[in-house]
Amino acid sequence: MPLNKTKLKADIKAAFVNAKAKDREPDAVFDALAGNISDAIDTYIKQMMITYSTGLIAPGGAVTGTFGYTIN
């Protein structure tokens, strides 16, 4: 699945909106905001797909070479 920057932006914005709407202690607001932003980034990064293309060999021993890849 390709990375979805639009969803990441919306999720981060929602985290700020939710934090602003809460009437809590400042530390609780910061904790909730940090948690929501880290969840959004975690979800975004887990969407990344690395596709191996070429470069590694294992001639009867340890794998060597340069890892050729693309990131989607």
Rosetta constraint file for C-alpha pairs under 8 A:
AtomPair CA 1 CA 47 HARMONIC 5.84 0.50
AtomPair CA 1 CA 48 HARMONIC 6.77 0.50
AtomPair CA 1 CA 49 HARMONIC 6.66 0.50
AtomPair CA 1 CA 72 HARMONIC 7.20 0.50
AtomPair CA 2 CA 47 HARMONIC 6.47 0.50
AtomPair CA 2 CA 48 HARMONIC 6.30 0.50
AtomPair CA 2 CA 49 HARMONIC 7.14 0.50
AtomPair CA 2 CA 72 HARMONIC 5.15 0.50
AtomPair CA 3 CA 44 HARMONIC 6.50 0.50
AtomPair CA 3 CA 45 HARMONIC 7.59 0.50
AtomPair CA 3 CA 47 HARMONIC 5.71 0.50
AtomPair CA 3 CA 48 HARMONIC 5.83 0.50
AtomPair CA 3 CA 72 HARMONIC 6.79 0.50
AtomPair CA 4 CA 8 HARMONIC 6.53 0.50
AtomPair CA 4 CA 44 HARMONIC 6.92 0.50
AtomPair CA 4 CA 47 HARMONIC 7.98 0.50
AtomPair CA 5 CA 9 HARMONIC 6.16 0.50
AtomPair CA 5 CA 44 HARMONIC 7.70 0.50
AtomPair CA 6 CA 10 HARMONIC 6.25 0.50
AtomPair CA 7 CA 11 HARMONIC 6.02 0.50
AtomPair CA 8 CA 12 HARMONIC 6.19 0.50
AtomPair CA 8 CA 40 HARMONIC 6.05 0.50
AtomPair CA 8 CA 41 HARMONIC 6.91 0.50
AtomPair CA 8 CA 44 HARMONIC 6.31 0.50
AtomPair CA 9 CA 13 HARMONIC 6.11 0.50
AtomPair CA 10 CA 14 HARMONIC 6.05 0.50
AtomPair CA 11 CA 15 HARMONIC 6.23 0.50
AtomPair CA 11 CA 36 HARMONIC 8.00 0.50
AtomPair CA 11 CA 37 HARMONIC 7.43 0.50
AtomPair CA 11 CA 40 HARMONIC 5.88 0.50
AtomPair CA 12 CA 16 HARMONIC 6.53 0.50
AtomPair CA 12 CA 36 HARMONIC 7.40 0.50
AtomPair CA 12 CA 37 HARMONIC 5.55 0.50
AtomPair CA 12 CA 40 HARMONIC 6.57 0.50
AtomPair CA 13 CA 17 HARMONIC 6.22 0.50
AtomPair CA 14 CA 18 HARMONIC 5.94 0.50
AtomPair CA 15 CA 19 HARMONIC 6.11 0.50
AtomPair CA 15 CA 33 HARMONIC 5.72 0.50
AtomPair CA 15 CA 36 HARMONIC 5.56 0.50
AtomPair CA 15 CA 37 HARMONIC 6.32 0.50
AtomPair CA 16 CA 20 HARMONIC 6.05 0.50
AtomPair CA 16 CA 33 HARMONIC 6.51 0.50
AtomPair CA 17 CA 21 HARMONIC 6.18 0.50
AtomPair CA 18 CA 22 HARMONIC 6.44 0.50
AtomPair CA 18 CA 33 HARMONIC 7.94 0.50
AtomPair CA 19 CA 29 HARMONIC 5.66 0.50
AtomPair CA 19 CA 30 HARMONIC 7.68 0.50
AtomPair CA 19 CA 32 HARMONIC 6.95 0.50
AtomPair CA 19 CA 33 HARMONIC 5.88 0.50
AtomPair CA 22 CA 29 HARMONIC 7.26 0.50
AtomPair CA 24 CA 28 HARMONIC 6.38 0.50
AtomPair CA 24 CA 29 HARMONIC 6.30 0.50
AtomPair CA 25 CA 29 HARMONIC 6.37 0.50
AtomPair CA 26 CA 30 HARMONIC 6.17 0.50
AtomPair CA 27 CA 31 HARMONIC 6.08 0.50
AtomPair CA 28 CA 32 HARMONIC 6.11 0.50
AtomPair CA 29 CA 33 HARMONIC 6.03 0.50
AtomPair CA 30 CA 34 HARMONIC 5.97 0.50
AtomPair CA 31 CA 35 HARMONIC 6.05 0.50
AtomPair CA 32 CA 36 HARMONIC 6.09 0.50
AtomPair CA 33 CA 37 HARMONIC 6.14 0.50
AtomPair CA 34 CA 38 HARMONIC 6.01 0.50
AtomPair CA 35 CA 39 HARMONIC 6.10 0.50
AtomPair CA 36 CA 40 HARMONIC 6.25 0.50
AtomPair CA 37 CA 41 HARMONIC 6.27 0.50
AtomPair CA 38 CA 42 HARMONIC 5.97 0.50
AtomPair CA 39 CA 43 HARMONIC 6.14 0.50
AtomPair CA 40 CA 44 HARMONIC 6.18 0.50
AtomPair CA 41 CA 45 HARMONIC 6.10 0.50
AtomPair CA 42 CA 46 HARMONIC 6.18 0.50
AtomPair CA 43 CA 47 HARMONIC 6.60 0.50
AtomPair CA 44 CA 48 HARMONIC 7.36 0.50
AtomPair CA 48 CA 71 HARMONIC 6.95 0.50
AtomPair CA 48 CA 72 HARMONIC 5.97 0.50
AtomPair CA 49 CA 71 HARMONIC 5.81 0.50
AtomPair CA 49 CA 72 HARMONIC 5.17 0.50
AtomPair CA 50 CA 69 HARMONIC 6.50 0.50
AtomPair CA 50 CA 70 HARMONIC 5.79 0.50
AtomPair CA 50 CA 71 HARMONIC 4.63 0.50
AtomPair CA 50 CA 72 HARMONIC 6.39 0.50
AtomPair CA 51 CA 69 HARMONIC 5.36 0.50
AtomPair CA 51 CA 70 HARMONIC 5.29 0.50
AtomPair CA 51 CA 71 HARMONIC 6.38 0.50
AtomPair CA 51 CA 72 HARMONIC 7.74 0.50
AtomPair CA 52 CA 67 HARMONIC 7.23 0.50
AtomPair CA 52 CA 68 HARMONIC 5.94 0.50
AtomPair CA 52 CA 69 HARMONIC 4.50 0.50
AtomPair CA 52 CA 70 HARMONIC 6.82 0.50
AtomPair CA 53 CA 67 HARMONIC 7.87 0.50
AtomPair CA 53 CA 68 HARMONIC 5.24 0.50
AtomPair CA 53 CA 69 HARMONIC 5.18 0.50
AtomPair CA 53 CA 70 HARMONIC 7.39 0.50
AtomPair CA 54 CA 67 HARMONIC 6.51 0.50
AtomPair CA 54 CA 68 HARMONIC 4.86 0.50
AtomPair CA 54 CA 69 HARMONIC 7.16 0.50
AtomPair CA 55 CA 65 HARMONIC 5.54 0.50
AtomPair CA 55 CA 66 HARMONIC 5.05 0.50
AtomPair CA 55 CA 67 HARMONIC 5.19 0.50
AtomPair CA 55 CA 68 HARMONIC 5.47 0.50
AtomPair CA 56 CA 63 HARMONIC 6.46 0.50
AtomPair CA 56 CA 64 HARMONIC 5.61 0.50
AtomPair CA 56 CA 65 HARMONIC 4.62 0.50
AtomPair CA 56 CA 66 HARMONIC 5.99 0.50
AtomPair CA 56 CA 67 HARMONIC 5.96 0.50
AtomPair CA 56 CA 68 HARMONIC 7.96 0.50
AtomPair CA 57 CA 63 HARMONIC 5.52 0.50
AtomPair CA 57 CA 64 HARMONIC 5.51 0.50
AtomPair CA 57 CA 65 HARMONIC 6.24 0.50
AtomPair CA 58 CA 62 HARMONIC 5.76 0.50
AtomPair CA 58 CA 63 HARMONIC 4.42 0.50
AtomPair CA 58 CA 64 HARMONIC 6.37 0.50
AtomPair CA 59 CA 63 HARMONIC 7.64 0.50
